[in-house]
Amino acid sequence: MTDRVRIAIIGSGPAGLSAAARAAQLDLSHVLLEKTDHLSDTIYKYQKGKHVMATPSQLVLRSDMEFDAGKREAILGTWDKLAAKNGINVRYRSEVKAIEGERGAFRLTLTDGAVIEAETVVLAIGTQGNPNLMRCPGSTLPHVQYQLDDPGDYIDEHITVIGSGDAGIENALGLAADAAQGNVVTILNRSADFARAKGANVKLLNEAAEQGRITIRLETTPAEVRPGELLLETRDGQETIRCDRIIARMGSAAPRAFVESCGIEFSSADREAFPKLSPVFESTKPGIFVIGALAGYPLIKHCMNQGYDVVEFINGNTTLKPADEPILAKKFERFKARRSVDEWLEMLRANITILNELSPLQMREFMLDSEVRSYKAGEVVFERADPGSSLFGIAQGTALVEVDKDNPSITVAVEQGSIFGEVGLISGRRRGATVRAGTDMIAVEVSRTAALKLMASVPAAKRAVTRISVERQLLQLFGSGLTSADLTELLDASEIQTVPAGKPILVEGDPGEDIYVIRVGSMIVEKNVGGKPVFLSYLPAGSYVGEMALIGGGKRTATVKAAVKSEVIRLPGAAFRRLMEAKPRLLEKARADMAQRQNINAFVESRKDSFSGVVDMYSQTATFLVENGIGEATDVLLIDENLCVGCDNCEKACADSHEGLSRLDREAGRTYAHLHVPTSCRHCEHPHCMADCPPNAIHRGPDGEVVIDDSCIGCGNCQRNCPYGVIRMDSVPPKKPGLLSWMFLGMGPGPGEPSKKWRYKHREAGVEKPKKAIKCDMCSGIDGGPACVRACPTGAAIRVSPENFLSVARLEEETGS
């Protein structure tokens, strides 16, 4: 027997259930097809007792089904009652195998052989049934699972959760909620930011970590799954942890084969791409509409609003506007151009390259977290050294970048469609140049959070941002009068590679002619001398290697390996050779760099017999420094123990320069030979402390210093994320009196940081001062530079950049050769 309906809705999640409720309210013939024996299988599969959030909070709910934040069980119970009350026609255990036909005459064939005829079809099937799988050795072992039903089922286990989205965080929190269960829970995040997760979930996760209930491993990925243990690829190399169970929550993708078999096209070939949709949710197959997670809107409120709206559209309501219309309209109301919200969104999407492949629905969600700004010709967008990590996309007009800080008239144009501000986004550094509008300009300012989310969820956007940032890095690195057009072939053939700590990109004696540019992290260069690896130099981000074999021919002359987990841009040697042939100035630069490296190699070879002991000591010292965080530092404090007399003047000077709180612990840290690395900020190239700073209070200063400003709220995220223990949380002590008042009247504590006894005795009665993050800022803004160095009476304390300290040039100085 064949059933005939006006609307067939596939999937009873929030989107499908809301659509069916609207159809029932409008008295439209419909059927809600659910392949299981219960409603909303996605939420049904949430872990037991999970708290379901109702975000975005500013978005009005438009649905005939009620929804508010609450426990999974309560929400499902409410929906069951409302489905019956509203008269929704649900057909359980009804999985759709195929959809054929055209608008007005679709035939849906079910796996049980039944056929449904429908005028229109609404696909609300979600993506949870198609999870992303682990792709490493051992990932098929039985203790790897992709679902967590009841956290209470697991007791006294070492459990690793892989995935930093909401599902992974909520699973980790559920497993660690009851200390009596005895679980040891670790969550892995391959990046330093939780770009895909809600802010509230990230806050709860950090609180659990602070309480010792969960271990967060940032910039860490699984390398191999073994019985009872997990091999990790970390920022500092490989590490093995105990692991009885893995719960992998790494996102999911659309059931593409089925969707495409219905005649629906996707926006691109990427696995995580979404179907092409009109503003009224209609797919490229007329009569088939797509809503919910399959449309790119995973949030429950969005899904339910879409379910309501799509039935209204199908029923002929042409005046209905989405629920977010008032919010978006407010963003555009101050502009003279009288465009509708849809027209504004389409203009921005079409004109800005990184937004080109977003659907109209994705554009709406994206703009909820972004701002449109207008600038008059010549108006400054931001100044050099300003704090800021947002990204700007030019929708109309042009921008000018002042590349010479001493001559503002020297500029480079950024054309319509391109972006600027990507340096702050990727590295967290302060603005590297002043940017002003070249002509009247309209730009979209994208917050760092929104930009990271965009790049994480839209592969095309990530590729666009990456290509532009790589292009600008190459232009800055090679100079030589190159233009963007000159690099087209090289960029098309380039490849970004992630290099684990300790892994080589070049091996001495191997053939090869590719060039490698260090994009993130750092490398060390070693040469085999007398059967031993000799440390030659340290290469920070922004350096390149490989030109010697390309220009001079022959095999690689040294080994280059990652000091910490790094990213490199591989440039094919053949394409780079053609570029050098076309650009003689580039060839001249490469030859000059090669000559400098040849001189270092010759120096080591010529002295290998006369000071082999010195070479060994130098190599061991360099290795020690890299192992202690120098590999990702931009500035580091070192103390020569042969000169240090233990006077603690460095600590006292630091405290006196910073509200009575020292940023330095001289005695802490590790020592090799006479070189001591105290506990003091390394000012990392990509600071871990910047990850998940809610008020965005951590910035880079103009000289590279990492600074925490007064907007710090004392959440402690930076302290937890710093791998070197150089950040403390403390309240600022009372202001000190003058030196004479202390000496003659005994007022206040003496020089340096007040003792705990003094602070306890003089605390304000009953007042607990709020704590804030305290760390070295290289005495930013203080004349004379770092106080610790200035106060050292013997010259034992020095601050250096690793690339200057870790080089054979330094060794040459020490030997007097």
Buried (B, 14 or more C-beta within 10 A) or exposed (E): EEBEBBBBBBBBBBBBBBBBBBBBBBEBBBBBBBBBEEBBBBBBBBBBEBBBBBBBEEBEBBBBBEBEEBBBBEBBEBBEEBBEEBEBBBBEEBEBEEBEBEEEEBBBBBEEEBBBBBBBBBBBBBBBEBBBEBEEEBBEEEBBEBBBEEBBEBEEBBBBBBBBBBBBBBBBBBBBBEEEBEBBBBBBBBBBBBBBBBEBBBBBBBBBBBEEBBBBBBBBBBBBBEEEBBBBBBBBBBEEBEBBBBBBBBBBBBBBEBBBEBBBEBBBEBEBBBBBBBBBBBBBBEBBBBBBBBBBBBBBBBBBBBBBBBBBBBBEEEEBBBBBBEBBEEBBEEEEEEEEBBEBBBBBBEBBBBBBBBBBBBBBBBBBBBEBEBBEEEEEBBBBBBBBBBBBBBBBBBBBBBBEEEEEEEBBEBEBBBBBBBBBBBBBBBBBBBBBBBBBBBBBBBBBBBBBBBBBBBBBBBBBBBBBBBBBBBBEBBEBEBEBEBBEBBBEEBEBBBBBBBBBBBBBEEEBBBBBBBBBBBBBBBBEBEEEBBBBBBBBBBBBBBBBBBBEEEBBBBBBBBBBBBBBBBBBBEBBBEBBEEBEEBBEBBBEBBEEBEEBBEBBEEBBEEBBEEBBBBBEBBBBBBBBBBBBBBBBBBBBEEBBEEBBBBBBBBBBBBEBBBBBBBEEBBEBEEBBBBBBBBBBBBBBBBBBBBEBBBBBBBEBBBBBEEEBBBBBBBBBBBBBEBBBBBBBBBEBBEEEEBEEEEEBBBBBBBEEEBBEEEBEEEEEEEBBBBBBBBBBEEEEEBBBBBBBEEEBBBBBBBBEBBBBBBBBEEBEE
